[in-house]
Amino acid sequence: MKIVPKHRATGSAAVPAVSNLLKGVNDLKKLPVRVKVRFDGSAVYVPENLMDKFVVRGGNPLLGNIRVSGAKNAALPAMAAAILTDEPVVLENIPDVRDIQTERNLLVSMGAEVELGYGKAHHRTTICCRDLVNPEAAYELVKTMRASTLVLGPLVARMGRARVSLPGGCAIGARPIDLHIKGLEQLGATIRQEHGYIEASAERLRGGHIVFDKITVTGTEDLMMAAALAQGETLMENCAREPEVADLAALLNKMGARIEGAGTATIRIKGVTKLSGARHRIIPDRIEAGTFVIAAALTGGDLTVTNCDPSHLSALLQKLQECGVTVSVQRDSVRIKNGHRLKAAGMSTEEYPGFPTDMQAQYMTLATQAEGTSVITENIFENRFMHAQELVRMGANIKVEGSRAIVRGHTPLSGAAVQCSDLRASASLVIAALVAEGETILDRVYHIDRGYERIEEKLKGANAQIRRIGEILPKRAQVPAGVA
Ligand code: EPZ
């Protein structure tokens, strides 16, 4: 087992450790890696436990409070934004989920100094990109997390060049990044594609006029970051309006950027020559909050989801009220007190402020328990019904026809062995297991660890019967030969 010396996993000292870990381990290459930080600040790399499972006994109402973590999809672009300055960026309310660790590994592999908060500061990270030596996002990391491509714009803007692996296919759809590339070219970058990598370069990006052919969240974020250091003004139209985009602009403006209109379809950016460090608190995770709200509506409990921003959940809460769920909203919490039968209501996923695609799977579970037929239309991703067949294995009545799923309810669910396929599909299966009769065993929960911070502990704290089993390797793992 390779232990990084006492000081933080910084710059050149860390780069060899990460690449050593990835070199020469054929079958283990597929194994995600987890960085464990000891109290003395040293880091240990242990393979993520593919074999972890959840065992859930259904039937318990959710009671009490569940606290929401910071938003994964706001934290990832915020961490990439640190590339834009040579000064430290301090981010608070960072969720402790696997995608954040992947992003840390990515920044460290470029030579960034990444300080992980622990103990009280557990949800804080300080990133300093003063000595970036390697403006590259390697395939090994990008293939485990597509959002790694968010470093493309910031690297070209700050370093004048970037080599970023193309992300390849994804369980929920093709998900190309052509709009990121097209936008960068419109800002004056030269782009070549070679050996599965994007090679981008520009002496200095220049302002331009970008009209997105399609609304893209990370595309808007990537180009907003690039334009922040460009020469002149950039106008971006048909932008994503997600709260995570506005949160990123808030951070960039604290760093000295001049961005107006983030959160609307039109964003104007006046480029500056230099950005400075800043401290920023990441917004709460609206998808995690929505997941717990649906779980509460289905289990017939009395749950308050705290530390969230209800204004980010309007489309979901409106739909739940249509289904007959009693919702009461406070400034930073939502209370669900529900004891009666749900009514079916159709739903179509849309870009924000419409119904989020990241809540579609969880909503499908709810539709299986509602009286009547719900037609669910997925408009954002072309292959996001992987969870439907697993729900059918539990007794649901669902027919998928292209981008539509016809859900006939109410059908009692019974516990079964099911398999997680992607992050949000996993969440829909956890919720189904909470209402199913008997025991459900969820396999491949590493998918859910990507975006939910200790979901089983949070649910257990609210009266659910759920536990994690199946560690293949003890916590302080003896890493198989060839890794150290
Ligand atoms: C973000 O992904 C989120 N990820 C996703 O959350 C979320 O599902 C998605 O937005 C939609 O809300 C992060 O923020 C890290 P898009 P992103 O670009 O930016 C097409 C989760 O569960 N498109 O808005 O990758 C694309 O194929 C994840 O946390 C192009 O054609 O999504 C899709 O059909 C999953 N070309 C549509 O646009 C491009 O260059 C929207 O994708 C870019 C996108």
Boltz pocket constraint, residues with backbone or C-beta under 6 A from the ligand:
constraints:
  - pocket:
      binder: B
      contacts: [[A, 72], [A, 73], [A, 76], [A, 147], [A, 173], [A, 174], [A, 175], [A, 176], [A, 177], [A, 178], [A, 179], [A, 180], [A, 181], [A, 214], [A, 215], [A, 216], [A, 217], [A, 218], [A, 219], [A, 240], [A, 244], [A, 357], [A, 358], [A, 379], [A, 380], [A, 381], [A, 382], [A, 423], [A, 424], [A, 451]]
      max_distance: 6.0
